[in-house]
Amino acid sequence: MSALIVASALIGACSREPVVEDNAQPFSVVGVQLGMAKDSAIEAIGFSFCDNEAPDRAKCFFEDSERDLRFFGRHIDLATAELRDPYTTITRISFNYDGDRPNPYAIEDDWGLDGRCLNEWDLDRIVDKSGSSDLAAVARQLREWGAAPTTGDFVCVSTEGEFVEISDFGVDQGNVEMFYINDTLFRLFGYVFEAREASEAAKREQNEQIFGEPES
């Protein structure tokens, strides 16, 4: 696990809070990563308290007193980790952020998710370029199940089924959710990413035929 980046930041006119930020690992915040062992998460950030939301599910709040927790430069609050029975690993991470939406290209690049992130416009373009009624049905299903990005939002899916959704819900505010998607959703997103890659490969081939070299 990478070391936390801790620095001093001026908060307000008279008070200072240490800044805690670590996004080096994919699907992580302040050193807490999806799938991480509970004990490692406690070591990384600590939990202020945990609450049983259901017989098989607990939610633990990140310890943030006198610390400025950040995600790609944005201050975050109400950060929680969900653990399911037997409560040994992190199965979901949720938090709100202040400021404008984190740069999706930075997240895609830093987390090695090239070609596996989408906003609403991306999804529509992929479907339109494919001309496939089957892919249009896939997109409709993703939207009906609430998994597709909506206006101003974007999502990323890893090859292991890890999922992050970053949503704006107000002026200079938003929410981030990280969790594992089920096999059905994973397959549906896979169809979309395969169609995107096929379209981009066809474009590269066309450029080679026209210009004699691949598009840079």
N, C-alpha and C positions, 0 to 999 in steps of 0.2 A: 504494500500500500504506500503510495507516495506521501511525503511529508506535507502537512498543511502549510499553506502560505499565510503567515501571520504578519501583519504590519499595523502601524498606528494610523488612524484616520480621524480627522477632525469632525466631530458630530456636534452641530450647533455651535454656539459662541464660546461656551465655557467647559464643555465636557469632551472627553476622548474615549472612544471604544476601540478595542482591537478588532481589526478586520480579519475575518476568517474566510478564505476562499480556496477551494481545491476542486477543479473540474477535470483533472488530468485523466481520470478513468472514465470510460463511457458509462452513461446512465448513472451519474453520481452527482452529488452536491456536498460541499464542505467535507469531502473525504468519505462520505457514506454512499455506498454503491448498491444498486439493485442486486440482490442475491448474496449480499455480504452477511457473514455471521453476526448474530446479535452482539456478541461480546466485542467483536472488532468495531462495530458501529459505536458502541458505548465508549470504547477507547478513543475513537476518532473525534466524537463531538459530545457524547453524553446525552442522556434523556432526562428531562425535568420530571416527567411522570408518564405512566402508561395507564390506559383505560381499556377494559374489555368491552368492545362494541357489540360482540356477538359471542356465543359459546365457543366458537373456533377461531376468533379473530381479535387481535389487540392492536391499538393504535398508541404509539409512543411519540411524545413531543420532543423535538430537539431542544437541548439546553442552550438558550440564547441570551441569558441575562448578562448584561454588560459586554456583549460581543455583537459585532456587526457581521452577520452571516451574508455571504454573497454568492451569486450564481452568474457567471460570465459578466461580472462587474455590476450586477443589479443587486440591491439590498433585498433580502428575502425575510419573510416572517411566516408564522403559522406553519412551520415546517414539521411534518410528521413522517414516521415510518410505520408501515403496517406489517405485522407478523401474524402468520397463521399457524394454528396448532401443528407441530409442537413448539412453536414460537422460537425457533432457532435461527431463522434467516429472514432478511428483509425482502418482502414480496411486493411492496408498493412504497413509493416516495411521493409526497405531495407538498407543495408550498406555494405561497403567493410571492410576487415580486413587485417592486416599485420601479417606475421609469418606463422607457419604451421597451418594446419586445427585444429580447436578446437576438443577436445576429444569427439567423439560421445557417448561413454559410460557415460561420466560425464553428458552430456546433457540429455540423456535418463534417467539416475538415478535421477538427481536433479529435473527434470521436471515431474517425475512420469509417464514416457512413456514406461514402461517395455513391450517389445515385439512389440512396435508400431514404431520402427525405422528400416530403411533398407539401405544397400548399394547395389551396383550392384550385388556383389557376393551373398548376402543374397537372393535377388529376384530370381536369377537363381537357387540357391539351393532349395528354397521352391518349385519352379515349378518342378524341376527334381524329388524331393522326392515324390511329389504328384502323378506324372505320369498322370496328368489330362490334356486332350487337352483343356478343358474349361479354366483351370487356365493359361495355356500357352497363350490362346487367350486374357485373362485379362492382362497378362504381356505385350503382344504385343500392346494392346490398350493403356496402360499406357505409353509405349515408344513412340508410334505414337503421343500422345498428349503432349509429353514433360514433363510428371509428374514423370516418373520413374528415379531413380538415375542412373547416368552414372559413368564412371571410375573416382575414386577419390572423388566422391560425396556421400552424404547420405541425406535421407529425413526422417521426422517424421510426423505422423498424430495423432492428439488427437481424443478422442471419441466424441468431439464436432465439428470436421471438421477443426480445426486449423492445418496449414501446415507450416513446415519449411524445407527449402532446403539450404544446406551448400555446396558450390562448390569451388573447387580450379580452378583458372584461370591463374596461373602463378607461378613462383618461389616465395614461401613465401608470396603469396597473394591469396585472395579469396573473395567470396561474400556470403551474407546471405539474404534470402528472406523469409518473414513470411506473410501469408495471409490465407483467408478462401477458401477452395476448394468447388466446387459445389457438388450437391448431387450425380451425376453420378460418379465422381472421388472418392468420399467418399465410395460409395458402392464397387467400384473396389478394392480400398485398403483394404476394409473390407474383401473381399474374400481372399486376400493374407494373411492377419493376421489370419483369421480363419484356413486357410490351415496350417500355421506355428504352431498354437496352437494344431491342430489335430495331426500333426507330432510329436510334442514334447510330447503330452499326450501318444501317442502310444509308444514312446521310454521309457517313465517313466514306463508304464505298462510292457514292455518287461524286463526292468531292475529288476522290482519287481519279475517277474516270475523266472528270472535267479539267482538273488542274494538275493532275499527275502526282499529287501528294496529298496526304491526309490533312484535314483541317486542324490547325494548331489549337 
